[in-house]
Amino acid sequence: MVIIAALRALPAIFHPAALRLLGKSLALTLLIFAMAGLGLWTAAHAVRVYFGWSGGGMAEAAATTLGVVALAWLLFRTIAMAVMNLFADDIIIAVERGSYPAAAANARSLGFGRSLRFALVSAARTTGWNLVALPAHLVLLVTGVGTIGLFLALNAYLLGRDLADMVEPRQPGLPAIPRIHRWLMGLVSALLFLLPFINLLAPIWSAAMAVHMLHGARSKPR
């Protein structure tokens, strides 16, 4: 069922609403990282001046670049999904209208306030759980086994919950996605985030997949 939902979701990536959402999401995500880069450069400059280190702008630029790359590696998925929560209505409504028009007529819009709350909760939950798991990641990294497995297992849970929270409140009359299906949906999404270039489309693809997961077991798309 999860694979079928992922395949059904693929055409949604090329929907005009998805392309507009992609532009907004990428722009906001890049703005967040740009602000983080400015903060890192300010901190690096302050530290260099305080200690009187030489190196000037080049050292500060190098430290800032490394910091932004590290943040992008660690936090891209977290920030991308949080941003996706803000604009999720666009793609979810488009998928429901195209595939489940009867259900789309009864869907609830969350509004910006509730979407913002979901985005902040998603970011805090993901950051918190990954910090808790960091010691285990480091231990497994040293032993050379299980690091990727732990990463996928944890983020499958987190992504599955995020995606379910994204679509279920819009259709309160439908049963919730079962937990095992949530986890499998999150696993597919986590794998998408690992693929270069595909990871830019992963939030939209995942949101569309979640719509099909919610509706697919209960009704056939038009």
Beta strands, then each sheet from edge to edge (+ up, - down):
end
